[in-house]
Amino acid sequence: MILMLSSGNSGSDLFYSTINPEDGPFVIDFYYHSHIEYRWGGEGLRKTFVRWAGSVTNKIAGNEEHVVTVAEHLSTNYCYIFEVKNAGRVPPVKELRKLLRIQALHCNVIYCRNGTRINVIPVLASRSQALRYLYVRWGTDLSKIVVFVGDSGDTDYEGLLGGVHKSIILKGICCNTSNQLLANRNYPLSDVMPVEYSPNILQTSQDCTSTVREFLENLLKS
């Protein structure tokens, strides 16, 4: 039996597949919300980020245009979402995290969707930390977990490649991400994660429809 897991809103929600039609295709793990609630700033943190978003402007022909806006319709209790109109006018994630430390704000800031969105989530929440939660809470064998990623991705992308779980890199997907903006490092990822030589990481060709099943079988056998 294959259990499908889905981590939504940059790892602030965790869903499991279900065979009960009354529950829909997925059910949410509310225990996970209790886990990530530790030191979560809640409404006070949201107001702080709203003020910060209002201070990020772009002057065009004498007029100030707001670069970062609040996406109330997309936000959840554990993920405050802000839309970025001009990725070139916002600070890299390293600078933004430094600002958060100075103000003693405990949260994770994730640039996603190629820098067009900022997700603010609890400090214990991320997609890679959701994997660790599965092991601690439910005793899940992480060596049987397969994670699909693109060529590059959100701020927490590199955290999805290391560890005992399996990773499949889908070539040609998310290949235009601005690493300078999103990455929390100033060195090539290959220096710390030799993708070509890791037995837990496989890369597909751009036309991967016919090969994903084969890769899954090979990974789960290893």
C-alpha positions in Angstrom: 0.0 0.0 0.0 1.3 3.5 -0.9 0.5 6.4 1.4 0.5 9.8 -0.2 1.6 12.7 1.9 1.2 16.4 1.0 2.9 19.2 2.8 1.1 22.5 2.0 1.9 26.2 2.6 5.6 25.7 2.8 5.3 22.9 5.4 2.7 24.6 7.8 0.1 22.0 6.8 0.4 18.2 6.6 -2.2 16.0 4.7 -2.5 12.3 4.4 -4.3 10.4 1.7 -7.4 8.5 2.8 -9.6 5.7 1.3 -12.7 7.0 3.1 -14.8 8.9 0.4 -16.5 10.9 3.1 -13.2 12.6 4.1 -12.3 13.5 0.6 -8.9 12.6 -1.0 -6.9 14.0 1.9 -7.2 14.5 5.7 -5.3 17.1 7.7 -3.0 16.3 10.6 -4.2 18.6 13.5 -1.5 17.1 15.8 1.0 18.7 13.5 -0.5 22.1 14.1 -0.1 21.6 17.9 3.5 20.7 17.2 4.5 23.8 15.2 2.5 26.2 17.4 5.5 26.5 19.7 6.6 30.2 20.0 4.3 31.1 17.1 3.8 34.9 17.1 0.3 34.7 15.7 -1.6 37.9 15.1 1.2 40.1 16.6 3.7 38.7 14.2 1.3 39.2 11.3 0.9 42.9 12.2 4.6 43.3 12.3 5.0 41.9 8.8 2.1 44.0 7.5 4.0 47.1 8.7 7.2 45.8 7.1 5.4 45.1 3.8 4.0 48.7 3.8 7.6 50.1 4.1 8.9 48.3 1.0 8.1 50.6 -1.9 9.3 51.3 -5.4 9.4 54.9 -6.6 8.3 55.3 -10.2 7.9 58.7 -11.7 7.6 60.4 -8.3 5.0 57.9 -7.1 5.5 55.2 -4.5 4.2 51.7 -5.4 3.9 49.0 -2.8 6.1 46.1 -3.7 4.9 43.6 -1.0 1.1 43.3 -0.3 -0.8 41.1 2.1 -2.6 38.1 0.6 -5.4 37.7 3.1 -7.4 35.4 0.9 -4.5 32.9 0.7 -3.2 33.1 4.3 -4.0 30.5 7.0 -3.6 30.5 10.8 -0.1 29.1 10.5 1.0 30.7 7.2 0.9 34.4 6.5 1.2 35.0 2.8 2.5 38.1 1.1 2.6 38.7 -2.7 5.7 40.3 -4.2 5.1 42.5 -7.3 8.8 43.1 -8.0 11.3 40.5 -6.7 14.2 42.8 -7.5 13.0 45.3 -4.8 12.9 42.9 -1.8 15.9 41.9 0.3 17.4 38.4 -0.1 16.3 35.8 2.4 19.6 36.1 4.4 19.0 39.8 5.0 15.4 39.3 5.9 16.2 36.6 8.4 18.9 38.8 9.9 16.3 41.5 10.4 14.0 39.0 12.2 16.8 38.0 14.6 17.5 41.6 15.5 13.8 42.1 16.4 13.7 38.7 18.2 10.9 37.4 15.9 10.7 33.6 15.9 9.4 32.3 12.5 10.5 30.9 9.2 10.5 33.1 6.1 10.2 31.3 2.8 10.5 32.9 -0.6 8.5 30.7 -3.0 7.0 30.7 -6.6 10.3 32.2 -8.0 10.3 35.0 -5.5 6.8 36.2 -6.2 5.5 35.2 -2.8 6.7 35.3 0.8 5.3 32.7 3.3 5.8 33.4 7.0 5.4 30.2 9.0 6.2 28.9 12.5 9.9 28.3 13.4 9.2 24.6 13.7 7.5 24.4 10.3 9.0 23.6 7.0 8.8 20.8 4.4 12.0 19.2 5.7 10.9 19.4 9.3 7.6 17.9 8.4 9.5 14.7 7.4 11.2 14.7 10.8 7.8 15.0 12.5 6.5 11.9 10.6 9.4 9.9 12.2 9.1 11.3 15.7 5.2 11.3 15.9 4.3 8.2 13.9 7.5 6.3 13.6 7.5 6.5 9.8 10.4 4.8 8.1 11.9 7.8 6.2 13.9 5.5 4.0 10.6 4.6 2.3 9.6 8.2 1.7 10.1 9.6 -1.8 10.2 13.4 -2.3 9.7 15.0 -5.7 11.6 18.3 -6.4 12.5 20.4 -9.4 15.9 21.7 -10.6 15.7 24.4 -7.9 12.9 25.7 -5.7 11.9 27.7 -2.6 14.2 28.8 0.2 14.0 25.4 2.0 14.8 23.5 -1.2 18.2 22.2 -0.1 16.7 20.7 3.1 14.7 18.3 0.9 17.7 16.7 -0.6 19.8 15.5 2.3 18.8 12.7 4.8 17.8 9.1 4.6 14.6 9.7 2.5 14.7 9.3 -1.3 14.5 12.3 -3.7 13.6 12.5 -7.4 14.7 15.7 -9.2 12.4 16.4 -12.1 14.6 18.1 -14.7 13.2 21.1 -16.5 10.8 22.0 -13.6 11.6 25.2 -11.5 14.7 25.8 -13.4 14.5 29.6 -13.5 14.5 30.3 -9.8 16.6 33.2 -8.6 19.0 31.5 -6.3 20.6 34.8 -5.2 17.3 35.9 -3.8 16.0 32.6 -2.4 19.1 30.7 -1.2 20.3 30.9 2.4 23.9 30.3 1.3 26.7 31.9 -0.8 28.2 28.7 -2.2 27.1 26.1 -4.8 24.7 23.4 -3.5 27.0 20.8 -5.1 29.7 21.6 -2.6 27.7 20.1 0.2 25.3 17.9 -1.6 26.9 15.9 -4.5 23.6 15.1 -6.3 25.3 13.0 -9.0 26.9 10.6 -6.4 24.2 10.2 -3.8 22.4 6.8 -3.8 19.3 8.5 -2.4 18.9 11.0 -5.2 17.9 10.3 -8.8 17.4 12.8 -11.7 15.0 12.3 -14.5 15.1 13.6 -18.1 12.8 16.4 -19.0 10.4 13.9 -20.6 10.0 11.9 -17.4 6.5 10.5 -17.7 7.6 7.0 -18.6 10.6 6.9 -16.2 9.2 8.0 -12.9 7.7 4.6 -12.1 11.0 2.9 -12.9 12.8 5.4 -10.6 10.4 4.7 -7.8 10.8 1.0 -8.0 14.6 1.3 -8.0 14.6 3.7 -5.0 12.3 1.7 -2.9 14.3 -1.5 -3.5 17.6 0.1 -2.3 
